[in-house]
Amino acid sequence: MKGLKLFVILLLALIPVAHLVSAYTVSSLILTVYGDGYVEVSYEILPDDYSSQIVLPLLGSYYENVIVEDENGEPLNYRLENGTLLIYNR
């Protein structure tokens, strides 16, 4: 019985956090490996309706020349930290 109460309390505590989880579908992922060891990673993702931001975990540990665009090639605001790309939808 004590375990059930703990489970219910934990579940109720996590309900407000549920809307913060970003939902998306990766429609394509292309990795291009160059002779000098660099790898170009191109994601195409489709966000779920009404998502205001997307949290995308990135491959690897070193990133440069990060470009985030919408379906029309327009730049999107983003923040890169700790191997995660936080993309702000319009």
N, C-alpha and C positions, 0 to 999 in steps of 0.2 A: 504494500500500500504506500509506503514511504517513497519507493521508486516511482510510482505512478504520479504522486504529487510533485516530485522533482521534475519529471518529464513535462507535466502540464505547465508548471511555472516557467521552465525553459522555453517551451513552445510559445507561451504568451509573451515572453520577453523578446523573442525573435520576430514576431509578427510585424512590428513597425519597421524592421530592417528589410523585410522582403521586397518592398518597393524600390530599394536602393540597388538591387542586383540588376546588372544590365543584361539584357537578353538580346542575342543576335545570332545570325547564322553565317558561318563562313561559306561563301559560295565558291571561292577559289583561293588557292594558296600556291604561289609559284616561287620556287627557290632557284636562283641562277648562281652557280658557283664559278668564280673567276680564277685564273691561274695564280694570282697573287694572294689567294687565300680569302679574299672578300666574298661575301655572299649577299646577293640582292634578294630581299624577301618582299614579295608583293601579296598583300591580302586584299580580297574583295569581300566585304562583309555587308550583310543586310540586317539593319537594326529592326527590332520589333516595333510595332506601332506605339507611339506615345513615349518612347524612351528618350529622356533628355540628355543622357550621357551613356557612353559605352566604355567599359573597362576591358581592355584587350591585353592579355599577357603576351609578351613578346618572346621570341626564340633568341637564345644567345645571351651574351652579357655586355657586348659593346655595340653602340648604335651611333651612326652618324648620317647626316643628310636625310633625316626623317621628313617625309612629306605626307600630309593627310588631306585628302580631297573628297568632295562629295561626287555624286554621279555626273555632275556637269563640269567637273574639273576645277571647281571653286575651292579655295583653301578653307579648311575647318580649324577652329581653335582646338588645341590639345595640350596636354601636359604629360611629359615623360619622366617617370621616376620609379626607381627600384624594379626595373624590368617590366613595367606596366605602362601602357599607353591609355590615358584617360582622354576620350574624344567627346567634345561637346557638340551635340547636334543643334541644328538651327531650329 
